[in-house]
């Protein structure tokens, strides 16, 4: 499969998401990295976005709560190239009622080759990377061949049963 290049500009579009038991961790991480985040466009789901906005004093684009569609909104923004990377502090020990949405969000991040940080250590490495300081050419599979593939629909339907 061939690839196409998507340019991430210097000011990145960052999505911040946290499960309930990880919200405090994300907030502490964001406060520590406030000055770095201030140079970027930040998106967040539900109550996470509200808490980040109040504590950081930054403009945060707030989406729905994750279980109410926020995870899917972020996934759609990834597909539309409106999110450059995802920081998602998820809780591996707590069952989530919206687990299919979480898996779909993570899947979209992988399909569209955006960086993902799922804990504080990976978020620290990602935000402090020299690649954050300028443009970055992200390679994404060219899905045009997949979109235009010929599908064998099998035998033609019996016209008497249509």
C-alpha positions in Angstrom: 0.0 0.0 0.0 1.3 3.4 -0.9 1.4 6.3 1.6 0.6 9.9 1.6 2.1 12.7 3.7 0.1 14.8 6.1 1.9 17.7 7.5 1.4 18.5 11.2 2.1 22.2 11.6 4.2 23.6 14.4 1.1 24.3 16.6 -0.3 20.8 17.1 -3.9 19.8 17.7 -3.9 17.7 20.9 -6.8 15.7 22.3 -6.8 15.1 26.1 -9.0 12.3 27.5 -9.1 10.6 30.8 -11.2 8.0 32.5 -12.6 9.0 35.9 -9.9 7.3 37.9 -7.2 8.9 35.8 -8.6 12.5 35.6 -6.4 13.7 38.5 -3.3 12.2 36.9 -4.1 14.0 33.6 -4.8 17.3 35.3 -1.5 17.1 37.2 0.3 16.2 34.0 -1.3 19.1 32.2 -0.5 21.6 34.9 3.1 20.5 34.9 3.1 20.9 31.0 0.9 24.0 30.9 3.5 26.2 29.1 4.0 23.6 26.4 0.3 23.0 26.0 -0.3 26.8 25.7 1.4 26.7 22.3 -1.0 24.2 20.9 -4.7 23.8 20.2 -6.2 21.5 22.9 -9.4 19.5 22.7 -10.9 17.5 25.6 -13.9 15.4 26.4 -16.6 16.4 28.9 -15.7 17.1 32.5 -12.0 16.6 31.7 -12.2 19.6 29.4 -14.0 21.7 32.0 -11.5 20.9 34.7 -8.5 21.6 32.4 -10.0 24.9 31.3 -10.5 26.1 34.9 -7.1 24.8 36.2 -4.9 25.8 33.3 -6.6 29.0 32.3 -6.2 27.9 28.6 -8.8 27.8 25.9 -9.9 24.2 25.6 -12.3 23.0 22.9 -14.7 20.9 25.0 -16.6 18.0 23.4 -19.2 15.7 24.9 -18.4 13.4 27.7 -16.8 10.1 26.5 -19.7 7.9 27.2 -22.1 10.4 25.6 -20.2 10.5 22.3 -17.0 12.5 23.1 -14.7 9.6 22.2 -16.5 9.2 18.9 -16.2 13.0 18.3 -12.5 12.8 18.8 -12.3 9.8 16.5 -14.1 11.7 13.8 -11.7 14.6 14.2 -8.8 12.2 13.8 -10.3 11.0 10.5 -10.8 14.6 9.4 -7.2 15.5 10.3 -8.5 17.9 13.0 -6.5 16.1 15.7 -2.7 15.5 15.4 -2.3 13.3 18.5 -4.1 11.8 21.4 -3.2 11.7 25.1 -5.6 9.3 26.7 -5.0 8.3 30.3 -7.2 5.2 30.4 -7.8 3.0 33.4 -6.9 -0.6 32.6 -8.2 -1.9 35.9 -11.8 -0.5 35.8 -14.5 -1.8 33.4 -15.9 1.0 31.2 -19.5 0.9 30.0 -18.4 2.6 26.8 -15.4 0.3 26.1 -16.4 -0.2 22.5 -16.2 3.6 21.9 -12.7 3.6 23.6 -11.5 0.8 21.4 -12.9 2.6 18.3 -11.1 5.8 19.3 -7.8 4.0 19.8 -8.3 2.1 16.5 -8.8 5.4 14.6 -5.6 6.8 16.1 -3.7 3.7 14.8 -5.5 3.6 11.4 -4.6 7.3 10.8 -1.1 7.0 12.3 -1.3 9.6 15.0 0.8 9.4 18.1 -1.0 8.1 21.2 0.1 8.3 24.8 -1.9 6.2 27.3 0.0 7.1 30.5 2.1 9.8 32.1 5.4 8.4 31.0 4.5 8.1 27.3 2.8 11.6 27.4 6.0 13.0 28.9 8.1 11.5 26.2 5.7 12.7 23.5 5.3 16.3 24.6 9.0 16.8 25.2 10.0 15.3 21.8 12.0 17.7 19.6 9.4 16.8 16.9 6.8 19.0 18.8 8.8 22.1 18.0 8.2 22.2 14.2 6.4 20.7 11.3 6.2 16.9 11.1 5.4 14.8 8.0 3.1 12.1 9.2 2.9 9.1 6.7 -0.6 7.7 6.4 -1.5 4.7 4.2 -3.3 5.9 1.0 -6.7 4.3 1.6 -7.9 5.3 -1.9 -7.2 1.8 -3.2 -9.2 0.3 -0.3 -12.1 2.8 -0.9 -12.3 2.0 -4.6 -11.8 -1.8 -4.4 -14.1 -4.0 -6.4 -16.4 -5.9 -4.1 -17.9 -9.3 -5.3 -21.5 -9.1 -4.3 -22.1 -12.7 -5.4 -24.9 -13.9 -7.6 -27.4 -11.3 -8.9 -30.6 -11.3 -6.9 -33.6 -13.2 -8.4 -35.7 -10.5 -9.9 -38.9 -12.3 -8.7 -37.8 -11.9 -5.1 -36.8 -8.2 -5.1 
